[in-house]
Amino acid sequence: MWKKGKRKSEDCEGADAAEGGAPSSKSYKRASDDESDEITVCQVSKNRKVSVKSWQGNIMVSIREYYFKEGKELPTKKGISLSLDQWKILRDHVGEIDKAVAENE
């Protein structure tokens, strides 16, 4: 929801086009920013990535959209960061999620 006075940022443009891209193979690479401990696990689409990072002493699994500004790749608000406990719960229920998706296809 847009707040009064806020403008739609560049990262929202073309978001629908990003979903059509095929997922790339797994690759592990460190973020270019030296102060970040982020490891990119895979690129889900053109603008979406799954990464693992340390934030305030906690390990987080982040699924997030990114955009480019002045040659740098920056995260948007669109996404979720899961704590290690939340990630383990989600991982344990992948079979049930797959089954529900198959029933709805």
URSUL-V175190 format. One record per residue. N is the residue number from 1. RES is the residue in one small letter. PSI is psi in whole degrees, -180 to 180 (NA if undefined). BURIAL is I if it has 9 or more other C-alpha atoms within 8 Angstrom, else O. D_FIRST is the distance of its C-alpha to the first C-alpha in Angstrom with 2 decimals. Layout:
N_RES_PSI_BURIAL_D_FIRST / N_RES_PSI_BURIAL_D_FIRST
This chain:
1_m_135_O_0.00 / 2_w_135_O_3.77 / 3_k_152_O_6.49 / 4_k_130_O_9.75 / 5_g_-11_O_12.09 / 6_k_143_O_10.13 / 7_r_148_O_11.24 / 8_k_124_O_10.37 / 9_s_168_O_12.94 / 10_e_-29_O_15.89 / 11_d_-18_I_15.06 / 12_c_-23_O_12.55 / 13_e_132_O_15.44 / 14_g_17_O_17.72 / 15_a_-35_I_15.85 / 16_d_-34_O_17.29 / 17_a_-29_O_20.68 / 18_a_-27_I_20.72 / 19_e_-22_O_20.79 / 20_g_-13_O_24.07 / 21_g_147_O_26.05 / 22_a_143_O_28.63 / 23_p_143_O_28.46 / 24_s_169_O_30.93 / 25_s_164_O_33.66 / 26_k_138_O_33.40 / 27_s_140_O_33.90 / 28_y_117_O_34.02 / 29_k_147_O_33.54 / 30_r_148_O_32.79 / 31_a_151_I_29.98 / 32_s_-21_O_31.44 / 33_d_123_O_30.43 / 34_d_-30_O_33.48 / 35_e_-6_O_31.77 / 36_s_142_O_29.70 / 37_d_32_I_31.30 / 38_e_134_I_28.90 / 39_i_120_I_30.55 / 40_t_120_I_28.89 / 41_v_-48_I_30.05 / 42_c_158_I_28.84 / 43_q_115_I_26.68 / 44_v_-40_I_24.81 / 45_s_-170_I_23.82 / 46_k_-43_O_23.75 / 47_n_4_I_20.73 / 48_r_137_I_20.68 / 49_k_153_I_23.21 / 50_v_128_I_24.57 / 51_s_159_I_26.12 / 52_v_131_I_28.00 / 53_k_162_I_28.05 / 54_s_124_I_29.38 / 55_w_119_O_26.99 / 56_q_41_O_28.56 / 57_g_2_O_31.52 / 58_n_145_O_29.67 / 59_i_129_I_29.50 / 60_m_140_I_26.04 / 61_v_120_I_25.23 / 62_s_129_I_22.10 / 63_i_112_I_20.46 / 64_r_154_I_18.12 / 65_e_147_I_17.14 / 66_y_160_I_18.94 / 67_y_163_I_19.33 / 68_f_134_I_22.38 / 69_k_122_O_22.78 / 70_e_42_O_26.32 / 71_g_0_O_27.91 / 72_k_142_O_26.12 / 73_e_122_O_23.91 / 74_l_146_O_20.96 / 75_p_151_O_18.47 / 76_t_179_I_14.69 / 77_k_-17_O_12.26 / 78_k_104_O_12.16 / 79_g_-175_I_15.07 / 80_i_144_O_17.10 / 81_s_123_I_20.22 / 82_l_136_I_22.81 / 83_s_169_I_25.76 / 84_l_-40_I_29.18 / 85_d_-44_O_29.54 / 86_q_-40_O_26.26 / 87_w_-43_I_27.27 / 88_k_-39_O_30.69 / 89_i_-47_O_29.35 / 90_l_-45_O_27.18 / 91_r_-40_O_30.21 / 92_d_-20_O_32.50 / 93_h_13_O_30.47 / 94_v_-40_O_30.18 / 95_g_-43_O_33.02 / 96_e_-38_O_31.36 / 97_i_-45_O_28.11 / 98_d_-42_O_30.28 / 99_k_-44_O_32.15 / 100_a_-39_O_29.07 / 101_v_-43_O_27.81 / 102_a_-37_O_31.36 / 103_e_-29_O_31.52 / 104_n_0_O_28.40 / 105_e_NA_O_29.52
